[in-house]
């Protein structure tokens, strides 16, 4: 169950990262066709902020939650070998 939840979290944050990267690319490359965005720089900055949040959360999942899972599995292996 833990692996399934962590996998879902990774997919969720990776999806958000891709979404915000796509939005940034569209704003940078096709800004003329987007009439409602009068301040392109502000719009890119907003997307960057959202991208940073998703990237930070994905990093936390990978660094702390998945690593602690790997450490727990290693400890189980070590205790069984003793």
N, C-alpha and C positions, 0 to 999 in steps of 0.2 A: 504494500500500500504506500509506503514511504517513497519508494522509487517512482511509482506512478504519479504521485503528487509533485515530486521534484521535477519529473520529466514534463509534466503539464506546465509548471511554473517556467521552466526554461523555454518551452515553446511559446508561451504567452508573451514573455518579455522579448524574445527574439522576433516575434511577430510585430510587436510594437516598435522595435528598433527599425525593422524593415519599412514599416509604415511611415515613420517620421523621416527616414532617409529618402524615401520616395517623394514625400511632400517637399522636402528641401530641394531635391533635384528638379522637380516640376517648377518650383518657385524660381530657381536659378536659371533654368533653361527656357521656360515658357511664361515668363512674368507678363508679357504683353497680352496674352490671351486670358489673363485672370483679372477681370475688371474690378471685382470687389476689394482687391488687395491694393490699397493705395500706398501703404508703407511696406514694401517688400522686405526691407531690412528687418523691420520689427517682426514680420511674419516668419522669416527665417530664424530669427532669434528665439521666437516662441517654440518653433519646431525643435530647435537645438536643445532648448531647456527640457522639453518632453523626451527627447532622445537621450539626454544625459540621465534623466531619472530612470528610464527603462534599462539603460546600460548599467547603472549603479546597482539596480535590483538584481539583474542577471548576474553580475559579478559577485554579489553577496551570496546568492544561491549557490553558485559554483565554488566560491572560496570557503564559505563557512558550513553550509548545509551538506553539500555533496562531499566535501573533504571530511567532515565529521563522520559521515556515513562510511567512507573508505577507511577511516581510522578505526571505527568500531568493528568493521569486518576483519581488519588486520589483527586487532586485539583478540577477537574470537579465535582466529587461526593460531595465534601464538599461545593462547591458553589451552587449546586442544592439543598442541604439540608437546606441552610440558607434562 
